[in-house]
Amino acid sequence: MEQPSTRRPPDRPSPRPPAARPARRPLPPQGAQGRGGPPRPRPPRPSRRPRTASGATRTPSRVPGPRLTGLGTGLFAVAAMLLASGLALAAGSSVLVYGLLFLPVSVLAALWVRPADLFAAPVAVPLAFAVGLTPLAESDGGLAGHAVGVVTALAVHAGWLYAGTAVAAALVVARKMRMVRRRAAASARGKGRTRG
């Protein structure tokens, strides 16, 4: 009988362990889905212009008008009319030039006076007209003669005086009425809010 061989079969090489796979890095959170990531900065919101009660956008005034006191309005009018008399003398003592320049000075005095001194403009304007007319008045000599010349010039050219004073008074009254309407509208809005 044949004896079984005691030889062992050659050892098979042990299979190699699988190569370790590199660890995958977690992807960063995309957009707002990632909870752990830093918050994304929000884009700035466009500035909204204030809207009026009618819904239209209100554009701010570019150049605000100056607000003169009563004394400041008088000084402005006197200085402007003295300058106007200088220009009238340069034009050959033309009272027409002086009167034409008096009208815009009256308008500016009425528009630039502050709301608390509105009625100072119609008072300051005729005084400025008289002061500015002094260099243009004809005189017989002496202080008394010059005063008589100024009074005569005022009587002769009273049309310009009345016209400028009337323009200033009309603008002042219009501004006053506008202020009263604004106050009434503001008080009505306040009452409506308190009731609501």
FIKOLZA-1660 file (N, C-alpha, C; in steps of 0.1 Angstrom, whole numbers, plus 5000, padded with zeros to 4 digits):
% residues 196
   i   px   py   pz ch aa at
   1 5008 4988 5000  A  M  N
   1 5000 5000 5000  A  M CA
   1 5009 5012 5000  A  M  C
   2 5004 5022 4993  A  E  N
   2 5011 5034 4992  A  E CA
   2 5007 5043 5004  A  E  C
   3 5018 5048 5010  A  Q  N
   3 5015 5057 5021  A  Q CA
   3 5013 5071 5017  A  Q  C
   4 5004 5077 5023  A  P  N
   4 5001 5091 5019  A  P CA
   4 5014 5099 5021  A  P  C
   5 5016 5107 5012  A  S  N
   5 5028 5116 5014  A  S CA
   5 5026 5126 5025  A  S  C
   6 5036 5127 5032  A  T  N
   6 5035 5137 5043  A  T CA
   6 5040 5151 5040  A  T  C
   7 5042 5152 5027  A  R  N
   7 5046 5166 5023  A  R CA
   7 5034 5175 5022  A  R  C
   8 5037 5187 5027  A  R  N
   8 5026 5197 5027  A  R CA
   8 5027 5205 5014  A  R  C
   9 5016 5209 5009  A  P  N
   9 5017 5217 4997  A  P CA
   9 5024 5230 5000  A  P  C
  10 5030 5235 4990  A  P  N
  10 5037 5248 4993  A  P CA
  10 5027 5259 4997  A  P  C
  11 5032 5266 5007  A  D  N
  11 5023 5277 5012  A  D CA
  11 5020 5287 5001  A  D  C
  12 5008 5290 5000  A  R  N
  12 5004 5301 4990  A  R CA
  12 5007 5314 4996  A  R  C
  13 5011 5323 4988  A  P  N
  13 5014 5337 4994  A  P CA
  13 5000 5343 4999  A  P  C
  14 5001 5348 5011  A  S  N
  14 4989 5354 5016  A  S CA
  14 4985 5366 5008  A  S  C
  15 4972 5367 5005  A  P  N
  15 4968 5379 4997  A  P CA
  15 4971 5392 5004  A  P  C
  16 4975 5401 4996  A  R  N
  16 4979 5414 5001  A  R CA
  16 4966 5422 5006  A  R  C
  17 4968 5429 5017  A  P  N
  17 4956 5436 5021  A  P CA
  17 4953 5448 5012  A  P  C
  18 4941 5451 5010  A  P  N
  18 4938 5462 5000  A  P CA
  18 4944 5475 5005  A  P  C
  19 4949 5482 4995  A  A  N
  19 4955 5495 4998  A  A CA
  19 4945 5504 5005  A  A  C
  20 4951 5511 5015  A  A  N
  20 4942 5520 5022  A  A CA
  20 4938 5532 5013  A  A  C
  21 4926 5534 5012  A  R  N
  21 4921 5545 5004  A  R CA
  21 4923 5558 5011  A  R  C
  22 4927 5569 5004  A  P  N
  22 4928 5582 5011  A  P CA
  22 4915 5587 5016  A  P  C
  23 4915 5592 5028  A  A  N
  23 4903 5597 5034  A  A CA
  23 4898 5609 5026  A  A  C
  24 4885 5609 5023  A  R  N
  24 4879 5620 5015  A  R CA
  24 4877 5632 5024  A  R  C
  25 4880 5644 5020  A  R  N
  25 4878 5656 5027  A  R CA
  25 4863 5660 5025  A  R  C
  26 4857 5665 5036  A  P  N
  26 4843 5669 5034  A  P CA
  26 4843 5682 5026  A  P  C
  27 4833 5682 5017  A  L  N
  27 4832 5694 5008  A  L CA
  27 4827 5706 5016  A  L  C
  28 4831 5718 5013  A  P  N
  28 4826 5730 5020  A  P CA
  28 4812 5732 5017  A  P  C
  29 4804 5738 5027  A  P  N
  29 4790 5740 5024  A  P CA
  29 4788 5750 5013  A  P  C
  30 4778 5747 5005  A  Q  N
  30 4775 5755 4993  A  Q CA
  30 4764 5764 4996  A  Q  C
  31 4766 5778 4995  A  G  N
  31 4755 5787 4996  A  G CA
  31 4750 5788 5011  A  G  C
  32 4737 5789 5012  A  A  N
  32 4731 5790 5025  A  A CA
  32 4728 5776 5031  A  A  C
  33 4731 5764 5023  A  Q  N
  33 4727 5751 5028  A  Q CA
  33 4736 5746 5039  A  Q  C
  34 4749 5751 5039  A  G  N
  34 4758 5747 5049  A  G CA
  34 4755 5754 5062  A  G  C
  35 4753 5746 5072  A  R  N
  35 4749 5752 5085  A  R CA
  35 4761 5756 5093  A  R  C
  36 4773 5749 5091  A  G  N
  36 4784 5751 5100  A  G CA
  36 4793 5762 5094  A  G  C
  37 4791 5766 5082  A  G  N
  37 4800 5776 5075  A  G CA
  37 4798 5790 5080  A  G  C
  38 4807 5799 5077  A  P  N
  38 4804 5813 5081  A  P CA
  38 4793 5819 5073  A  P  C
  39 4785 5828 5079  A  P  N
  39 4774 5834 5072  A  P CA
  39 4779 5843 5060  A  P  C
  40 4771 5842 5050  A  R  N
  40 4775 5850 5038  A  R CA
  40 4770 5864 5040  A  R  C
  41 4778 5874 5036  A  P  N
  41 4774 5888 5038  A  P CA
  41 4763 5892 5028  A  P  C
  42 4753 5899 5034  A  R  N
  42 4742 5903 5025  A  R CA
  42 4745 5915 5018  A  R  C
  43 4740 5916 5005  A  P  N
  43 4743 5928 4998  A  P CA
  43 4735 5940 5003  A  P  C
  44 4741 5952 5003  A  P  N
  44 4734 5964 5009  A  P CA
  44 4721 5967 5001  A  P  C
  45 4711 5971 5009  A  R  N
  45 4699 5974 5003  A  R CA
  45 4699 5988 4997  A  R  C
  46 4693 5989 4985  A  P  N
  46 4693 6003 4979  A  P CA
  46 4685 6013 4988  A  P  C
  47 4690 6025 4989  A  S  N
  47 4684 6035 4997  A  S CA
  47 4671 6039 4991  A  S  C
  48 4661 6041 4999  A  R  N
  48 4648 6045 4994  A  R CA
  48 4646 6059 4997  A  R  C
  49 4641 6066 4987  A  R  N
  49 4637 6081 4988  A  R CA
  49 4624 6082 4996  A  R  C
  50 4624 6092 5004  A  P  N
  50 4611 6094 5011  A  P CA
  50 4600 6097 5002  A  P  C
  51 4588 6091 5004  A  R  N
  51 4577 6094 4996  A  R CA
  51 4567 6103 5003  A  R  C
  52 4560 6111 4995  A  T  N
  52 4550 6120 5000  A  T CA
  52 4537 6112 5001  A  T  C
  53 4527 6119 5006  A  A  N
  53 4514 6112 5008  A  A CA
  53 4508 6107 4995  A  A  C
  54 4511 6114 4984  A  S  N
  54 4505 6109 4971  A  S CA
  54 4513 6098 4965  A  S  C
  55 4525 6094 4971  A  G  N
  55 4532 6083 4966  A  G CA
  55 4544 6087 4957  A  G  C
  56 4545 6100 4953  A  A  N
  56 4555 6104 4944  A  A CA
  56 4568 6106 4953  A  A  C
  57 4579 6103 4946  A  T  N
  57 4592 6105 4953  A  T CA
  57 4595 6120 4955  A  T  C
  58 4600 6124 4966  A  R  N
  58 4603 6138 4969  A  R CA
  58 4618 6140 4968  A  R  C
  59 4622 6148 4959  A  T  N
  59 4636 6151 4956  A  T CA
  59 4640 6163 4965  A  T  C
  60 4651 6161 4973  A  P  N
  60 4655 6172 4982  A  P CA
  60 4660 6184 4974  A  P  C
  61 4658 6196 4979  A  S  N
  61 4662 6208 4972  A  S CA
  61 4677 6208 4972  A  S  C
  62 4683 6212 4961  A  R  N
  62 4698 6212 4959  A  R CA
  62 4704 6223 4967  A  R  C
  63 4699 6235 4964  A  V  N
  63 4706 6247 4971  A  V CA
  63 4695 6254 4979  A  V  C
  64 4695 6253 4992  A  P  N
  64 4685 6259 5000  A  P CA
  64 4687 6274 5000  A  P  C
  65 4676 6282 5000  A  G  N
  65 4677 6296 5000  A  G CA
  65 4681 6302 5013  A  G  C
  66 4689 6313 5013  A  P  N
  66 4693 6318 5026  A  P CA
  66 4681 6323 5034  A  P  C
  67 4682 6323 5047  A  R  N
  67 4672 6328 5056  A  R CA
  67 4677 6340 5064  A  R  C
  68 4673 6352 5060  A  L  N
  68 4677 6364 5066  A  L CA
  68 4668 6369 5077  A  L  C
  69 4673 6375 5087  A  T  N
  69 4665 6381 5097  A  T CA
  69 4659 6394 5091  A  T  C
  70 4651 6401 5099  A  G  N
  70 4645 6414 5095  A  G CA
  70 4656 6424 5092  A  G  C
  71 4666 6425 5102  A  L  N
  71 4677 6434 5100  A  L CA
  71 4686 6430 5088  A  L  C
  72 4688 6417 5087  A  G  N
  72 4696 6412 5075  A  G CA
  72 4690 6415 5062  A  G  C
  73 4676 6414 5062  A  T  N
  73 4669 6417 5049  A  T CA
  73 4670 6432 5046  A  T  C
  74 4669 6441 5056  A  G  N
  74 4671 6455 5053  A  G CA
  74 4685 6458 5048  A  G  C
  75 4695 6453 5055  A  L  N
  75 4709 6455 5050  A  L CA
  75 4711 6450 5036  A  L  C
  76 4706 6438 5033  A  F  N
  76 4707 6433 5020  A  F CA
  76 4701 6442 5009  A  F  C
  77 4689 6446 5012  A  A  N
  77 4682 6455 5003  A  A CA
  77 4689 6468 5001  A  A  C
  78 4694 6474 5012  A  V  N
  78 4701 6487 5010  A  V CA
  78 4714 6486 5002  A  V  C
  79 4721 6475 5005  A  A  N
  79 4734 6473 4998  A  A CA
  79 4731 6470 4983  A  A  C
  80 4721 6462 4981  A  A  N
  80 4718 6460 4967  A  A CA
  80 4713 6472 4959  A  A  C
  81 4705 6481 4966  A  M  N
  81 4701 6493 4959  A  M CA
  81 4712 6503 4957  A  M  C
  82 4721 6504 4967  A  L  N
  82 4733 6513 4965  A  L CA
  82 4741 6508 4953  A  L  C
  83 4742 6495 4951  A  L  N
  83 4749 6489 4940  A  L CA
  83 4742 6492 4927  A  L  C
  84 4728 6492 4928  A  A  N
  84 4720 6495 4916  A  A CA
  84 4721 6509 4912  A  A  C
  85 4722 6518 4922  A  S  N
  85 4724 6533 4919  A  S CA
  85 4737 6535 4913  A  S  C
  86 4748 6528 4917  A  G  N
  86 4761 6529 4910  A  G CA
  86 4760 6525 4896  A  G  C
  87 4753 6514 4893  A  L  N
  87 4751 6509 4879  A  L CA
  87 4743 6519 4871  A  L  C
  88 4733 6525 4878  A  A  N
  88 4725 6536 4871  A  A CA
  88 4733 6548 4868  A  A  C
  89 4742 6552 4877  A  L  N
  89 4751 6563 4874  A  L CA
  89 4761 6560 4863  A  L  C
  90 4765 6548 4862  A  A  N
  90 4774 6544 4851  A  A CA
  90 4767 6544 4838  A  A  C
  91 4754 6542 4838  A  A  N
  91 4746 6542 4826  A  A CA
  91 4741 6556 4823  A  A  C
  92 4746 6566 4830  A  G  N
  92 4742 6580 4827  A  G CA
  92 4730 6585 4835  A  G  C
  93 4730 6581 4848  A  S  N
  93 4720 6585 4857  A  S CA
  93 4706 6581 4853  A  S  C
  94 4705 6569 4848  A  S  N
  94 4693 6563 4843  A  S CA
  94 4684 6558 4854  A  S  C
  95 4673 6564 4857  A  V  N
  95 4664 6559 4867  A  V CA
  95 4657 6547 4862  A  V  C
  96 4656 6545 4849  A  L  N
  96 4650 6533 4844  A  L CA
  96 4658 6521 4848  A  L  C
  97 4671 6521 4847  A  V  N
  97 4679 6510 4851  A  V CA
  97 4678 6507 4866  A  V  C
  98 4677 6518 4874  A  Y  N
  98 4675 6517 4888  A  Y CA
  98 4662 6510 4892  A  Y  C
  99 4651 6515 4885  A  G  N
  99 4638 6509 4888  A  G CA
  99 4637 6494 4883  A  G  C
 100 4644 6491 4872  A  L  N
 100 4644 6477 4868  A  L CA
 100 4651 6468 4877  A  L  C
 101 4662 6473 4883  A  L  N
 101 4670 6465 4893  A  L CA
 101 4663 6464 4906  A  L  C
 102 4654 6474 4909  A  F  N
 102 4647 6473 4922  A  F CA
 102 4637 6462 4922  A  F  C
 103 4631 6458 4911  A  L  N
 103 4622 6447 4911  A  L CA
 103 4628 6433 4916  A  L  C
 104 4639 6429 4910  A  P  N
 104 4645 6416 4915  A  P CA
 104 4650 6417 4929  A  P  C
 105 4654 6429 4933  A  V  N
 105 4659 6430 4947  A  V CA
 105 4647 6428 4957  A  V  C
 106 4635 6433 4953  A  S  N
 106 4623 6431 4961  A  S CA
 106 4619 6417 4961  A  S  C
 107 4620 6410 4950  A  V  N
 107 4617 6395 4950  A  V CA
 107 4626 6387 4959  A  V  C
 108 4639 6390 4958  A  L  N
 108 4649 6382 4966  A  L CA
 108 4647 6385 4981  A  L  C
 109 4644 6398 4984  A  A  N
 109 4642 6401 4998  A  A CA
 109 4630 6394 5004  A  A  C
 110 4619 6393 4996  A  A  N
 110 4607 6386 5001  A  A CA
 110 4609 6371 5002  A  A  C
 111 4618 6365 4993  A  L  N
 111 4620 6351 4993  A  L CA
 111 4631 6346 5003  A  L  C
 112 4640 6355 5006  A  W  N
 112 4651 6351 5015  A  W CA
 112 4649 6354 5030  A  W  C
 113 4639 6362 5033  A  V  N
 113 4636 6365 5047  A  V CA
 113 4631 6353 5054  A  V  C
 114 4635 6351 5066  A  R  N
 114 4631 6339 5073  A  R CA
 114 4616 6340 5077  A  R  C
 115 4610 6328 5080  A  P  N
 115 4595 6328 5082  A  P CA
 115 4591 6337 5094  A  P  C
 116 4600 6338 5104  A  A  N
 116 4596 6345 5116  A  A CA
 116 4596 6360 5114  A  A  C
 117 4603 6365 5103  A  D  N
 117 4603 6380 5100  A  D CA
 117 4598 6382 5086  A  D  C
 118 4588 6375 5082  A  L  N
 118 4582 6377 5069  A  L CA
 118 4579 6391 5065  A  L  C
 119 4572 6398 5074  A  F  N
 119 4566 6411 5071  A  F CA
 119 4577 6422 5072  A  F  C
 120 4589 6418 5075  A  A  N
 120 4600 6428 5074  A  A CA
 120 4604 6432 5060  A  A  C
 121 4601 6423 5051  A  A  N
 121 4605 6426 5037  A  A CA
 121 4598 6437 5031  A  A  C
 122 4584 6438 5032  A  P  N
 122 4577 6449 5026  A  P CA
 122 4581 6463 5032  A  P  C
 123 4586 6462 5044  A  V  N
 123 4590 6475 5051  A  V CA
 123 4604 6479 5047  A  V  C
 124 4613 6469 5045  A  A  N
 124 4627 6472 5042  A  A CA
 124 4629 6476 5028  A  A  C
 125 4620 6471 5019  A  V  N
 125 4622 6473 5004  A  V CA
 125 4620 6488 5001  A  V  C
 126 4609 6495 5005  A  P  N
 126 4608 6509 5002  A  P CA
 126 4619 6518 5008  A  P  C
 127 4623 6514 5020  A  L  N
 127 4634 6522 5026  A  L CA
 127 4647 6520 5018  A  L  C
 128 4650 6508 5013  A  A  N
 128 4662 6506 5005  A  A CA
 128 4661 6514 4992  A  A  C
 129 4648 6515 4987  A  F  N
 129 4647 6523 4974  A  F CA
 129 4650 6537 4977  A  F  C
 130 4646 6543 4988  A  A  N
 130 4649 6557 4991  A  A CA
 130 4663 6559 4993  A  A  C
 131 4670 6550 5000  A  V  N
 131 4684 6552 5003  A  V CA
 131 4692 6551 4990  A  V  C
 132 4689 6541 4982  A  G  N
 132 4696 6540 4969  A  G CA
 132 4694 6551 4959  A  G  C
 133 4682 6557 4961  A  L  N
 133 4679 6568 4951  A  L CA
 133 4686 6581 4955  A  L  C
 134 4692 6582 4966  A  T  N
 134 4699 6594 4971  A  T CA
 134 4710 6599 4962  A  T  C
 135 4719 6590 4957  A  P  N
 135 4729 6595 4948  A  P CA
 135 4724 6599 4934  A  P  C
 136 4712 6595 4930  A  L  N
 136 4707 6598 4917  A  L CA
 136 4698 6611 4918  A  L  C
 137 4695 6616 4930  A  A  N
 137 4686 6627 4931  A  A CA
 137 4693 6640 4928  A  A  C
 138 4687 6649 4921  A  E  N
 138 4692 6662 4918  A  E CA
 138 4691 6672 4930  A  E  C
 139 4701 6679 4933  A  S  N
 139 4701 6688 4945  A  S CA
 139 4705 6702 4941  A  S  C
 140 4700 6712 4949  A  D  N
 140 4704 6726 4946  A  D CA
 140 4716 6730 4955  A  D  C
 141 4721 6721 4963  A  G  N
 141 4732 6724 4971  A  G CA
 141 4728 6724 4986  A  G  C
 142 4737 6718 4994  A  G  N
 142 4734 6718 5009  A  G CA
 142 4726 6705 5012  A  G  C
 143 4725 6703 5025  A  L  N
 143 4718 6691 5030  A  L CA
 143 4703 6692 5027  A  L  C
 144 4697 6704 5030  A  A  N
 144 4683 6706 5028  A  A CA
 144 4679 6705 5013  A  A  C
 145 4688 6711 5004  A  G  N
 145 4685 6709 4990  A  G CA
 145 4685 6695 4985  A  G  C
 146 4695 6687 4991  A  H  N
 146 4696 6673 4987  A  H CA
 146 4684 6665 4992  A  H  C
 147 4679 6668 5004  A  A  N
 147 4667 6662 5009  A  A CA
 147 4655 6665 5000  A  A  C
 148 4654 6677 4996  A  V  N
 148 4642 6681 4987  A  V CA
 148 4643 6673 4974  A  V  C
 149 4656 6672 4969  A  G  N
 149 4658 6664 4957  A  G CA
 149 4654 6650 4958  A  G  C
 150 4657 6644 4969  A  V  N
 150 4653 6630 4972  A  V CA
 150 4638 6628 4972  A  V  C
 151 4631 6637 4979  A  V  N
 151 4617 6637 4980  A  V CA
 151 4610 6638 4967  A  V  C
 152 4616 6648 4959  A  T  N
 152 4611 6650 4945  A  T CA
 152 4612 6637 4937  A  T  C
 153 4624 6631 4938  A  A  N
 153 4627 6619 4930  A  A CA
 153 4618 6608 4934  A  A  C
 154 4615 6606 4947  A  L  N
 154 4605 6596 4951  A  L CA
 154 4591 6599 4946  A  L  C
 155 4587 6611 4946  A  A  N
 155 4574 6615 4940  A  A CA
 155 4573 6612 4925  A  A  C
 156 4584 6615 4918  A  V  N
 156 4584 6613 4904  A  V CA
 156 4584 6598 4900  A  V  C
 157 4592 6591 4907  A  H  N
 157 4594 6577 4904  A  H CA
 157 4587 6568 4914  A  H  C
 158 4575 6572 4918  A  A  N
 158 4568 6564 4928  A  A CA
 158 4562 6551 4922  A  A  C
 159 4561 6550 4909  A  G  N
 159 4556 6538 4903  A  G CA
 159 4565 6526 4905  A  G  C
 160 4578 6528 4904  A  W  N
 160 4588 6517 4907  A  W CA
 160 4587 6514 4922  A  W  C
 161 4586 6524 4930  A  L  N
 161 4585 6521 4945  A  L CA
 161 4573 6513 4948  A  L  C
 162 4561 6516 4942  A  Y  N
 162 4549 6509 4945  A  Y CA
 162 4549 6495 4939  A  Y  C
 163 4555 6494 4927  A  A  N
 163 4556 6481 4921  A  A CA
 163 4564 6471 4929  A  A  C
 164 4576 6475 4933  A  G  N
 164 4585 6466 4940  A  G CA
 164 4579 6463 4954  A  G  C
 165 4573 6472 4961  A  T  N
 165 4567 6470 4974  A  T CA
 165 4555 6460 4972  A  T  C
 166 4547 6462 4962  A  A  N
 166 4536 6453 4960  A  A CA
 166 4541 6439 4957  A  A  C
 167 4551 6437 4949  A  V  N
 167 4557 6424 4946  A  V CA
 167 4562 6417 4959  A  V  C
 168 4569 6425 4967  A  A  N
 168 4574 6419 4980  A  A CA
 168 4562 6415 4989  A  A  C
 169 4552 6424 4990  A  A  N
 169 4541 6421 4998  A  A CA
 169 4533 6408 4994  A  A  C
 170 4531 6407 4980  A  A  N
 170 4524 6396 4975  A  A CA
 170 4532 6383 4978  A  A  C
 171 4545 6383 4976  A  L  N
 171 4553 6371 4979  A  L CA
 171 4552 6367 4994  A  L  C
 172 4553 6377 5002  A  V  N
 172 4552 6374 5017  A  V CA
 172 4539 6368 5021  A  V  C
 173 4528 6374 5015  A  V  N
 173 4515 6368 5018  A  V CA
 173 4513 6354 5013  A  V  C
 174 4519 6351 5001  A  A  N
 174 4518 6338 4996  A  A CA
 174 4526 6328 5005  A  A  C
 175 4538 6332 5009  A  R  N
 175 4545 6324 5018  A  R CA
 175 4538 6321 5031  A  R  C
 176 4532 6332 5037  A  K  N
 176 4525 6330 5049  A  K CA
 176 4513 6320 5048  A  K  C
 177 4506 6321 5037  A  M  N
 177 4494 6312 5035  A  M CA
 177 4499 6298 5033  A  M  C
 178 4510 6296 5026  A  R  N
 178 4516 6283 5025  A  R CA
 178 4520 6277 5038  A  R  C
 179 4526 6285 5047  A  M  N
 179 4529 6280 5060  A  M CA
 179 4517 6276 5068  A  M  C
 180 4506 6284 5067  A  V  N
 180 4494 6281 5074  A  V CA
 180 4488 6268 5069  A  V  C
 181 4488 6266 5056  A  R  N
 181 4483 6253 5051  A  R CA
 181 4491 6241 5055  A  R  C
 182 4504 6243 5056  A  R  N
 182 4513 6231 5060  A  R CA
 182 4510 6228 5075  A  R  C
 183 4509 6238 5083  A  R  N
 183 4506 6236 5097  A  R CA
 183 4493 6229 5099  A  R  C
 184 4482 6233 5091  A  A  N
 184 4469 6227 5092  A  A CA
 184 4470 6213 5088  A  A  C
 185 4477 6210 5077  A  A  N
 185 4478 6196 5072  A  A CA
 185 4486 6187 5082  A  A  C
 186 4496 6193 5089  A  A  N
 186 4504 6185 5098  A  A CA
 186 4495 6182 5111  A  A  C
 187 4488 6192 5115  A  S  N
 187 4479 6190 5127  A  S CA
 187 4468 6180 5124  A  S  C
 188 4463 6180 5111  A  A  N
 188 4453 6170 5108  A  A CA
 188 4459 6156 5107  A  A  C
 189 4471 6154 5103  A  R  N
 189 4478 6141 5103  A  R CA
 189 4480 6136 5117  A  R  C
 190 4484 6146 5126  A  G  N
 190 4486 6142 5140  A  G CA
 190 4474 6137 5146  A  G  C
 191 4462 6144 5144  A  K  N
 191 4450 6140 5150  A  K CA
 191 4445 6126 5144  A  K  C
 192 4448 6124 5131  A  G  N
 192 4444 6111 5125  A  G CA
 192 4452 6100 5131  A  G  C
 193 4465 6102 5134  A  R  N
 193 4473 6091 5140  A  R CA
 193 4469 6088 5154  A  R  C
 194 4465 6099 5162  A  T  N
 194 4461 6096 5176  A  T CA
 194 4448 6089 5176  A  T  C
 195 4439 6092 5167  A  R  N
 195 4426 6084 5167  A  R CA
 195 4428 6070 5163  A  R  C
 196 4438 6068 5153  A  G  N
 196 4440 6054 5149  A  G CA
 196 4447 6046 5159  A  G  C
% end
